[in-house]
Amino acid sequence: MPELPEVETVRRGLEPWLTGARFEAVTLNRPNLRFPFPVSLKEQLEGATVLNVGRRAKYLLIALSNGHTLLSHLGMTGSWRFAEHGIDKPPRYYEPGTEPKHDHFVAEISHPEHGSSHLIYADPRRFGFLDLFETGADNAYLLGIGPEPLGNDFNTEALVRGFFGKKAPVKAALLDQRVVAGLGNIYVAEALYRAHILPTVEARSLVTPKGKPKKALEDLTIAVRQVLTEAIHSGGSTLQDFRNAEGGTGYFQHNFAVYDREGEPCRSANCAGQVQRIVQSGRSTFFCPSCQKSH
């Protein structure tokens, strides 16, 4: 499933071509994805202009001139792309109908600088979804989400609040979107490796009984920021399905220290250990038992 770096990569690919564009016509090729399309989706989009393309956690947020915001979650295999038929075009693009059975949302858009094109949402497994809500209003998918890990509200104190007294493994605590937004299996594994923390330790063990952060928690805060920043710079990670808005793949998977590297040597220069895999809450966890410790 695309995590924060992948969604941010898509956002950055859409923004320059979509901001300022007008939805001229919208075609929905099925009634639903994971959930039914909003009843008024076609009517609300047609005639509206895109004000900006934002992101919250793993959600894309497309603000419209009619006072509504289109929310998009990519699920497992969702992707946005442009198909050009006007004067200008994105650097790389797909023609409409490359795999029409997976093109569930097709919008004809016009841009004052880039001309006309199609904006297409494809999703072979249909785990993604779209929602529409009034800009500024509460949205059920966004309520209760924790601080953005690359924003000013994310710091060691935020993790102290999320970890204090929590018996859950630190991996589970980081995956809790109420604690920190946008993290998933890949980047939690990589951040814990960099901070030298075993994924199985209790979250509360990184906080003193008086509610003060231990050094390991400070290291984890830094590691989360570093991993996400580097992943965004690399265009995210493509293991199977992820594609950016230009149809390209991410490259951060080539920098994985532990994720999906079971049995391979640890990449730390002073470590002779091997990456191990265990299962936590039904999901694979990768770590180096030599480098990562309890605290």
Phi and psi in degrees as a GROMACS rama.xvg file:
@    title "Ramachandran Plot"
@    xaxis  label "Phi"
@    yaxis  label "Psi"
@TYPE xy
-56.6584  134.193  PRO-2
-105.992  -170.999  GLU-3
-50.9437  -48.7062  LEU-4
-61.2315  -36.6918  PRO-5
-69.6743  -43.0298  GLU-6
-66.4381  -39.2971  VAL-7
-65.3968  -36.3614  GLU-8
-62.5447  -43.7622  THR-9
-62.6458  -44.2631  VAL-10
-56.9076  -46.1393  ARG-11
-65.98  -29.7298  ARG-12
-74.6403  -34.4936  GLY-13
-78.183  -37.4303  LEU-14
-53.0456  -52.5663  GLU-15
-68.0059  -22.7248  PRO-16
-97.9632  -19.3525  TRP-17
-102.614  -34.231  LEU-18
-63.1691  124.545  THR-19
93.1322  -8.59129  GLY-20
-80.7002  151.334  ALA-21
-111.525  134.468  ARG-22
-77.8555  112.501  PHE-23
-89.3981  -41.6391  GLU-24
-153.099  141.762  ALA-25
-125.341  131.424  VAL-26
-119.493  125.903  THR-27
-106.531  116.516  LEU-28
-88.6059  2.86088  ASN-29
-159.867  165.908  ARG-30
-83.1684  -9.52679  PRO-31
-158.627  163.944  ASN-32
-115.608  -117.649  LEU-33
-65.9829  -37.9905  ARG-34
-122.947  161.733  PHE-35
-60.0363  147.049  PRO-36
-63.0163  147.589  PHE-37
-53.3307  140.506  PRO-38
-56.2997  -39.418  VAL-39
-100.779  18.795  SER-40
-57.6182  -52.437  LEU-41
-60.4412  -45.9818  LYS-42
-66.6105  -38.0288  GLU-43
-73.9585  -30.9657  GLN-44
-79.604  -42.4572  LEU-45
-63.4818  123.762  GLU-46
93.527  -10.984  GLY-47
-88.1715  149.953  ALA-48
-108.386  142.228  THR-49
-79.1323  123.814  VAL-50
-86.4834  -42.4627  LEU-51
-164.391  164.036  ASN-52
-120.233  113.984  VAL-53
-117.09  -174.885  GLY-54
-148.803  141.188  ARG-55
-135.351  117.953  ARG-56
56.0693  -120.772  ALA-57
-101.265  17.0211  LYS-58
-108.262  135.815  TYR-59
-86.6621  140.555  LEU-60
-128.34  113.166  LEU-61
-107.541  105.116  ILE-62
-80.8455  135.546  ALA-63
-114.982  157.878  LEU-64
-70.4711  -15.2821  SER-65
-91.0756  12.1352  ASN-66
86.7817  10.1976  GLY-67
-114.038  160.673  HIS-68
-125.833  131.952  THR-69
-91.8543  121.676  LEU-70
-102.327  135.401  LEU-71
-131.146  128.009  SER-72
-114.66  130.216  HIS-73
-80.5164  -10.2907  LEU-74
59.9864  -133.899  GLY-75
-94.3203  -39.2532  MET-76
-129.666  13.9503  THR-77
-72.1472  148.876  GLY-78
-153.874  146.695  SER-79
-106.942  141.54  TRP-80
-150.684  162.016  ARG-81
-105.826  144.013  PHE-82
-125.284  117.339  ALA-83
-89.7639  139.058  GLU-84
-143.965  19.5784  HIS-85
-116  -151.43  GLY-86
-72.5138  -50.5672  ILE-87
-107.611  170.185  ASP-88
-155.242  155.725  LYS-89
-61.0529  162.841  PRO-90
-55.4605  -37.138  PRO-91
-135.025  141.96  ARG-92
-155.41  168.12  TYR-93
-113.375  146.874  TYR-94
-75.4444  149.533  GLU-95
-58.0783  144.694  PRO-96
79.4428  18.2113  GLY-97
-57.5837  -46.675  THR-98
-133.798  77.6214  GLU-99
-59.9049  -27.3593  PRO-100
-67.4685  -18.7089  LYS-101
-102.622  -4.69284  HIS-102
-86.8268  91.1704  ASP-103
-88.0586  -23.2878  HIS-104
-132.302  122.136  PHE-105
-131.234  121.824  VAL-106
-121.726  131.672  ALA-107
-85.9868  124.249  GLU-108
-124.291  153.888  ILE-109
-127.541  137.027  SER-110
-123.694  136.359  HIS-111
-61.7983  -23.2562  PRO-112
-107.274  -34.1161  GLU-113
-102.686  -2.91686  HIS-114
81.5437  -156.145  GLY-115
-98.2731  146.836  SER-116
-160.947  176.603  SER-117
-109.422  138.317  HIS-118
-106.632  123.282  LEU-119
-124.582  133.618  ILE-120
-108.65  120.39  TYR-121
-115.516  146.454  ALA-122
-160.477  91.1456  ASP-123
-56.8647  -39.4204  PRO-124
-94.0197  -11.219  ARG-125
58.3988  40.7024  ARG-126
-92.9891  -10.6751  PHE-127
-78.5067  176.139  GLY-128
-160.287  162.329  PHE-129
-121.077  146.753  LEU-130
-139.45  159.055  ASP-131
-135.209  129.678  LEU-132
-147.934  162.84  PHE-133
-68.7098  129.467  GLU-134
-57.4795  129.465  THR-135
92.4033  -15.7281  GLY-136
-83.0797  160.755  ALA-137
-65.9383  143.898  ASP-138
-128.546  134.399  ASN-139
-58.4047  -33.3756  ALA-140
-74.5512  -21.5924  TYR-141
-101.693  -13.8195  LEU-142
-65.7767  136.077  LEU-143
79.7045  2.59206  GLY-144
-71.3552  139.639  ILE-145
-75.2321  -172.991  GLY-146
-67.313  148.849  PRO-147
-67.6522  127.822  GLU-148
-68.0598  -13.4104  PRO-149
-106.987  9.07516  LEU-150
-99.0103  174.939  GLY-151
-70.4436  -21.5437  ASN-152
-82.4933  -8.42637  ASP-153
-95.3722  120.649  PHE-154
-157.317  -177.393  ASN-155
-61.7302  -36.131  THR-156
-62.4082  -35.6536  GLU-157
-64.196  -39.1994  ALA-158
-71.8411  -33.0741  LEU-159
-58.9646  -46.6659  VAL-160
-62.1839  -36.3028  ARG-161
-79.3902  -25.1598  GLY-162
-100.75  -24.1271  PHE-163
-58.4621  122.69  PHE-164
75.0733  4.09789  GLY-165
-90.5308  120.252  LYS-166
-81.5882  -13.3315  LYS-167
-61.6375  151.369  ALA-168
-56.9913  149.991  PRO-169
-60.5773  -33.2643  VAL-170
-60.6526  -47.1963  LYS-171
-62.3172  -37.4101  ALA-172
-64.2207  -39.6327  ALA-173
-71.2237  -29.4491  LEU-174
-77.2964  -14.3957  LEU-175
-70.7516  111.69  ASP-176
-65.8567  -14.2164  GLN-177
-76.169  -22.111  ARG-178
-86.0434  -48.7351  VAL-179
-151.16  141.719  VAL-180
-86.4809  140.013  ALA-181
87.6564  -5.85519  GLY-182
-79.4226  145.729  LEU-183
-135.32  -169.394  GLY-184
-57.7934  -42.1479  ASN-185
-64.3071  -55.8033  ILE-186
-78.8041  -22.7964  TYR-187
-66.2043  -43.9107  VAL-188
-60.4871  -44.4089  ALA-189
-69.6362  -37.7175  GLU-190
-68.4002  -42.4248  ALA-191
-63.85  -36.4986  LEU-192
-62.0668  -47.2245  TYR-193
-65.0867  -31.3168  ARG-194
-87.325  -0.128278  ALA-195
60.4131  42.2064  HIS-196
-118.239  129.572  ILE-197
-66.2623  138.019  LEU-198
-69.6951  -14.1036  PRO-199
-90.5691  -11.0173  THR-200
-68.7888  150.475  VAL-201
-66.6337  139.66  GLU-202
-57.4879  -38.1637  ALA-203
-65.539  -19.4792  ARG-204
-69.883  -12.8062  SER-205
-92.6795  3.12666  LEU-206
-126.375  137.998  VAL-207
-71.3535  161.299  THR-208
-58.0656  -21.9088  PRO-209
-91.5097  6.80555  LYS-210
82.2951  25.9733  GLY-211
-105.013  145.529  LYS-212
-74.0435  139.735  PRO-213
-80.3342  165.048  LYS-214
-56.6276  -37.6504  LYS-215
-61.6507  -34.779  ALA-216
-70.5159  -37.1553  LEU-217
-63.3948  -40.9485  GLU-218
-64.0154  -37.3739  ASP-219
-65.7905  -40.4729  LEU-220
-57.699  -45.6313  THR-221
-65.2176  -42.3758  ILE-222
-63.6788  -40.6342  ALA-223
-59.1008  -47.2423  VAL-224
-62.8759  -44.5537  ARG-225
-62.4329  -47.9976  GLN-226
-62.3394  -45.5954  VAL-227
-66.1527  -41.347  LEU-228
-61.8881  -45.1475  THR-229
-66.2333  -38.174  GLU-230
-66.3786  -41.2943  ALA-231
-63.9396  -41.6703  ILE-232
-60.3669  -30.2931  HIS-233
-90.6443  4.69847  SER-234
76.9348  23.5369  GLY-235
81.7486  -167.45  GLY-236
-122.178  132.895  SER-237
-114.644  110.439  THR-238
-97.1368  -41.867  LEU-239
-138.486  -61.0946  GLN-240
-107.93  -22.3123  ASP-241
-63.236  131.192  PHE-242
-134.365  143.988  ARG-243
-81.4484  -176.88  ASN-244
-69.1877  -12.7372  ALA-245
-98.8992  2.9758  GLU-246
87.7231  1.84784  GLY-247
-88.4611  171.043  GLY-248
-102.551  161.685  THR-249
-82.8531  171.179  GLY-250
-127.511  -3.65121  TYR-251
-67.6134  -20.7244  PHE-252
-58.2672  -24.4706  GLN-253
-74.1029  -11.7258  HIS-254
-106.05  5.5609  ASN-255
-58.2757  131.502  PHE-256
-87.9334  -38.1473  ALA-257
-130.894  -34.1551  VAL-258
-60.5269  129.197  TYR-259
60.4768  28.5795  ASP-260
-121.525  33.8767  ARG-261
-53.9398  129.887  GLU-262
82.9578  -6.4834  GLY-263
-89.049  157.254  GLU-264
-65.0457  143.863  PRO-265
-61.227  142.616  CYS-266
-89.3258  0.313149  ARG-267
-72.3093  134.578  SER-268
-61.2151  -30.4127  ALA-269
-105.068  20.7501  ASN-270
-122.435  134.901  CYS-271
-104.982  11.4812  ALA-272
-78.0577  171.43  GLY-273
-119.849  147.961  GLN-274
-69.4025  132.724  VAL-275
-111.707  157.873  GLN-276
-124.597  132.488  ARG-277
-130.228  174.046  ILE-278
-115.461  126.658  VAL-279
-124.821  123.218  GLN-280
51.9319  38.4025  SER-281
80.1194  7.15687  GLY-282
-123.801  145.917  ARG-283
-68.7365  139.032  SER-284
-125.394  129.991  THR-285
-116.801  137.835  PHE-286
-162.609  165.229  PHE-287
-106.528  113.29  CYS-288
-67.8153  -16.5064  PRO-289
-84.0189  -41.1323  SER-290
-83.3601  -33.6015  CYS-291
-98.9811  132.721  GLN-292
-127.409  167.451  LYS-293
-81.3637  157.801  SER-294
